[in-house]
Each structure stands twice: as structure tokens, then as C-alpha cells.
Amino acid sequence: MTTTAAEFLPGNLVRARGREWVVQSDGHTTDGALRLRPLGGADADVITLLPELEFNPVEHASFAPPDPAQAGNHAAALLLRDALRLKLRAGAGPFRSFGNIAVEPRAYQLVPLLMALRLPTVRLLIGDDVGIGKTIEAALVVRELMDRGEIQRVAVLCPPHLVEQWQGELQQRFNLPAVALTAASASRLERQLPHGVGLFDHHPVVVVSLDYIKSERHREHFLSIAPECIVVDEAHTCSASGAGKQLRFELLQRLAADEARHLLLLTATPHSGDEVAFFNLLSLLNPAFVELQRRVSKDDPLRLQLARHFVQRRRKDIAEWQAATQDGHGFPRRMKAELTYQLSGAWGSFFDDVQAYCRELAEATEQSGSTGGARLIWYATLALLRCVASSPAAAAKALTTRLEGRLAAGDEDADDDGFTDLHDGTAEDLTSLDLEPPAQLQGQSGTQRLQALIAKAEKLSGAAGDPKLAVLVTHVGQLLSDGYAPVVFCRYVATANYVAGELKKHFPGAVIDAVTGELAPEERRERVEHMGEADAAGGRVLVATDCLSEGINLQHLFTAVVHYDMAWNPTRHEQREGRVDRYGQRAPEVRCTMLYGQNNPVDGFVLKVILRKGDAIQKELGVLVPMPEDRQRINQAMVKAALMKRPTGNGPQLGFDFDEPEQLLAPLQVQWEDALEKARGNRTVFRQLGVHPAEVLPEWHKQQEALGSQADVQRFLTSACARLNAPLERHHSQYRLHTQHLPQPLRLRLADEGLVPEGNAKPLVLDLDDLHRSHPVVSLLAEYLIETALQGESTLAARCAATVTADVDRITTVVLLRLRHQLSYQQQKASFQMLAEECLALAIRGRQAPEWLTGPDAARLLESVPAGNLPREAAQREVARALEALQAERPRLDALAEQRATALRHDHERVRQATGRRIGAGAGQHQVQACLPVDVVGVYVLLPDAV
């Protein structure tokens, strides 16, 4: 008799090819095949078979009860429970994806996910502040939609410097293998595609560089193959004015025109004072939202509709959430400080000489009447004085690099374009060059005056001649002494290499390295990772240029930021600090220090007119409002300030009279105030209303109860390794696992995953804080323990035990159940079928008129402290009696499974439900059916201690 795939539903237990399998959610393929996972196996062991072609028919199977002869001890019982729970991938609870992710999201990060599940087509603008975790929030939505079967393909559009970060986050945290589509990789990816197969059919998850799809040919091709879900990071760069940005916006408009396409827009600055750009973003969610530009009533129905699509939280808002949810994993305190140094002695003399040199060139150019020459002098003055303020190395580099050819004398746009590498990027583009700007004018290279300046700069290197470096050395020493690991941000490559070299001389015991734009992006990442792997007992210091102010997260290794060179843009300072002070930072406090020259007119002007203004706005509003762009005015003001004579005494830094340069920037300051007012008004009008802590907490707790927390992962790992004769060994902030002591089958599996060090001589180094349930080490340990327990090969993780304990006052049987449910629902007239599994502890107190307990009270009994173990014969007898009594209660077990199925249906309907009403065609039509009979995985008898 043959069987067909239609006879089996997700969650069914079947027997095929001599073993038991569980039918998967995608168990029915279009060709009538079945996808099956081994009963105790992993996702990697899933097979696909055609029932009609099997020699022996596929049959429904039943789960064998525990064998009293295989009784173990109580610690082995808890180990099996933890292994079962951590191996759940399609875990019960309100979300389908949490078993497949390697991150433990915070409660506030579930808000966008809940908002997404309440929309028939997901259109969200996530405008959370820097470092809150927008990437995680968006990836949670994507993973959930994929695990529900509602999408199969997704593209992430982002700036080129974020491609690798997105690719890594999706792979490492969300188990979504992604490929990068960039100008460099496109041809290779196309060549590797099988004949006749499209990119997104072969690679369901693709991270696309926005630079790649700039050209019309690439843009049109992407539009023709674009998947059903699009994520856009740094979305504000696609909505502002400018030719390149306008093309990006048109691309998004055409993508959004498909009303069935899911669209997630991410930006830390959804509104930066540019009204057109802001409402362009809103129009991608719904074209009707453009009308809100003229409608500001808080009770406007259209504004209330927007609240379902737009979420924006500041650090302050997150702190309020954490207080409401009692979530102890808050953001660190950001402690800011300023350090000053004097331009004095040889260094002060050098600065004065450079200023005098610039003035002489300016006077000579002015007398010649050359307009183009004046622009060259502007450039040379700012370049030289900024490099002088940075380091002797940067000053020498600027003085020895010719400026000729950079600014054409007759080019009227040169004022704007020629100064690009002097500035620190705009709000939309923070990837400016870190090479030193050229400052040597044509015809000046051989002058005695210039050669004398270069010689002076070269002699000033080192803490003895460089007062700025001397202050840094003292400060870094204090930070290291206090247990901090700082990132020192420099503006130029020469400065970073100079500072790193000098710090190595002063702190030979510390791990110190430099990362600059000289390195390719992958090399930068590798260098940072290498610092994490090195023995940092003497401290860790990273010296970097702004090539690291975006794209690579530093919060796991570093706890302080030093602005060695002040930025000319407050957004840049926030980006630097946000690399360290962000989601995942475990230190309670992050220190941020800014160095500036007390009598340096350039530093003084930037500090007073730009940075402190930006800081005041951020303190008032809670988010940064980018400085308006007016490069020509800024250049003029900077030159005026740069040529001011520095005070010779020890007066305060802000003792400079910046009246004239401040007047030049007065219109810009007015624009900045206007932007602040608009941002303040929009935060009031568009404040997030839809989801509150009381709505999120039940879902958060249910998910942690169903799948286990990170603390459960750590307990399981330490217990499992100890019982497998390879206890973890503490080493600084990490642990070492000596894999050579593990059983050979487990070693082979670890080796297949590349987790056994070469030659098996070195231990495997693990950071327990970064390990999650889906980490290969955790998965393989759990898989091995479950398999050996179910096959009766070992009692390391025991299916039955009898224990004496003072934690019970009468005989109590704890039953470990595995429940499987068939979950189906409709969304937008499409039907979806899924498998949901859960591990449940049931406690039966007493044997006469027993009392049944479930929930946390029953689960805690598995953590009882044994007072002693029974003799083997007595333990087997107690387990046999418990199994016999349980067999008579099978109807009650089935009824319990039906109750859990009903609860699961309510959970899924609740997260799909909007406030007070259902939305979407067919939303909420969930059906959950328990797969019977229930799997009795473990039976553990607890006997009261007579003492």
C-alpha cells in the first residue's frame, strides 16, 4: 500500500527509512514530496522524499515513552529540558521567527514588529535614534514574515559602506544567508547563476548598494526583478534634494507603486528641517500622507492613520520604556568631558609661522587681483591650519602635497566643490575622505620658507614637542587605569598612524592598532576583530579615522570615545560616539572626551558656533538636528577665524572675538533655528501613539518562556560541557572549550562547522555574552544530547529520574512534554500553514487525587536541589509507577494539548489585531490543531526529603 504527501500535515510524526521524522511547515511541495526533519535532528538533516517511490510506505508513528532502566540523575533531567527548548526552531508563542535568531531583542524592539503584523501590507518608517537598534527591528520584521511564509525574497538597499554590516547582521544574528549586490560583485553573481534562474530565485536575501543602482540600466533591471519586500537603510539619503538623491527617490516611488510590496524605511533623521524630504518619505508609506504637510491637528484621522506606519523613539523614550517594562538592559550613561591644551613653545611658534605664511600668500594674491588665486589661498589656509591643529604628521603631509590642478581659476563652483575634503560630510553623507588635503601652492615647493616649515613640523613629533599628544597620553593612561577601552578618532590618516605609533611607545602592554581609509572595508573589519581576539590584559586602544564612524559596530570591544580631532559637523561627533554607545553595549557608562586647542582660533570658532549649538539642540529635543548646508558661508567664516591671531596669555579659549565670522554665519544660524522648530513641531504632531508597553510585555514574556533566555543558554552550555567531560575554562572575559575531550561524534560535527581549532590543539574561545540559542556550538550540543537520550545511548541528558529533595512536601511527578501544533491562517486571501512546537513541564502532585500544575511553578520543579538519589532499583520502580499512572491520564494530556492550541491561536490573533479592531482581508482567521498523541519526553519523580 502506497502513501501520498497529502496524508500528512505539518507536525505529524511519521516513520520512514527506519526512523522517526517530523513533517515540516513546508512539508508539501508542488511535486507531491514531503520535507521531513529527524525526530531528534537538526534543520541541516531535513530531507525531501516522494512517498510513492519509497520501498516501505511512510507511516504515522508514535513517540516511545521513557525506559525506567535508563534512569539518570536530576541534573540530567534539567539538561534535557534545556536542550529541547533551545532546539525549538518553530517554537510556540506569538512569533514564528524567534527560534531562528541569534539575538535576544529588547521589549521596545518588538514595537515595529507588532506594528508590521497589524498591517495587511507592511509599510513602516522606523525613525529611532542612533544606536537604538533599527537594523535589528527591521530584520525581526523580515525574518518573521519569511517564517510565516508571507514573503520568500527580500532586498536591503543601503549606502555602500553599510553593505558588509547588513550582510553580516543578517547572517550572524538572523540566520539569513545574504549576498551583496555591488558594482564589484554584480558580474560574478550573474555568472554563478544557474541557466534560466533569476537572482532572487537563487539568492532570496540580497543586500544592494545604492551606488550600484544609480545608473539607469541597473535601476531598470532591479525594478524588473525586485522582490516582494524592500528594506531601505539611511532612507533620508533617498528623499532630499539633489540629482542623485532624486533618482533614488524615483526608484523608491516605483517600488512603492506596487501596493502589495512590503516596504521598511530606516533613518535616524527622518526630519532634519527639510519639509520636502520628510513628506517625500511619508508619501512612500501612503501617497495621501503628503496632505499632512498642510494639516496639523492632533485629532486628524489621517495623522492617526500615520501612527500605524511611523515609529520614532529617542534615548529618553527608550529609558521610559525600560522603566515600564523593568528591563535592566538599558543604554549606558554617556559621560562627556572636554580636555584642552595650549599652543605654546615650539608648537605655538610653528602655528604662528603657518598663519603668517598664509597671510603673506593672501596679501600677495590680493594685490595681484586674481579671483581664482583667492580661492586657492582660502583652501590652502584652511587645509594647513586644520592639519596643523591635527598633528605634526598631518601638517608635514599637507605642506608637501601640491594643490595645483585642484581648483580651476575660472570655475565659479570651485568654492563649493573644491573644499569637499576639508569638511566632515553632510547629514546625508558621512563618508568623507580621511586623506590630508593638499596645501602646497604651485611654485612654492622649493622656497626656503616652505622647507623651514616642513622641517619644523617634523621636529615636533612626540609628546615632548606636541602638547596635544601629551594630553592624550595622560588621558588614555587614566582611561586604561579605570578599565575603559577607548577609540581615538582622528581626522586624517597621517594623524591616526602617528598617534597609534606614539601610544604604542607609552603603553607597550596594551593592544593598540590603527584603522584608516587606506585599508579596504574588509581589512578594517578584520583588524578590529583581531583586536578582539588578542589578549588585552593590558588594555585595548583603537585609533581610527572617520572611516569607522559608520558601518562597523564597536560596542562589544570598546567603552570610550576620544575626539582627538574636533569635527566641523556635530552629526559626525554623534556618529562617532554612536559606534560605541549603542544597543549591545554592556558597560554601564561610556566616556566621551573632546580635545581642543585652548588658544587655537579654528578650534574656538568651531566649538562656539557649531558644536555647542548642536549640543544644545540635541539636549533640548533629544535628537540631533543636522546643521544646514551652506559651504560657501562656512568657508568664508572659517578663513576669517583661522587668520585671527591667537592670544599669547592663558586666557579662556572663547576669549576670541568672533564677531565678524559669526556675522557671516548668522543666516545659517537662523536656518538651524527654523529646522529645530520644525523638528520640534513634527515630534509633537507625529508622536508614536499605536503601541504601548502593556501591549508588548505579554508577548515578550511568552516568547522568553517558550524559547528560553540568554541566561538559560549560558546555564545549558556550562552544564552540558561539564557533563561531557570538557568543562568551560574562564579566561579573562571569555571562556575556553577544550574540544578534544568531547565525544568523537560531537567533535566531528563541530569540525564540520569549522568550530574545532586546527590540529585540535588549541581551545575553542567563546564569549558567553554573545552566544545565543542558534549559535552552532549551542545547537550541536543540544542536538547531540537529545539524540543520545531519545535513542537510549546515554543518560547524560536523562528521560527519567527519581530524586529526593526538600523542595516538595509530597511525591510529585514532573512530566516533560513536547507539543506539536498545526497552525493555519489567512492573510490577504492567501492561506498559510505552519508547524509550531513547544516544550512544556507538567507537575502532578500526589498520587491520590493528584493536583496538576503547569506554567512557571511546574518548570521550576525541574530546578529543584537534590538531597539525595535513590538506589537504582528503587528509582526504576518509582519511574515505572509514574509511567503507569500517566498512561491512564492520556485523555487529560490530550485535553491539555488542545488548551495549549487554543492559547496559541489567541496569541497569534492578538498580535495580528489592531487597537480595538481587526484589519486586513481575512486577518485573524487563525486555526490551530494539536497533533495527538502528545510526546512524553521525560518523567521525573521527586520524593520529599524525610529529614
Summary of the structure (lengths in Angstrom):
residues: 947
radius of gyration: 32.2
end to end distance: 60.9
largest distance: 109.5
contacts: 3224
relative contact order: 0.12
helix: 46%
strand: 17%
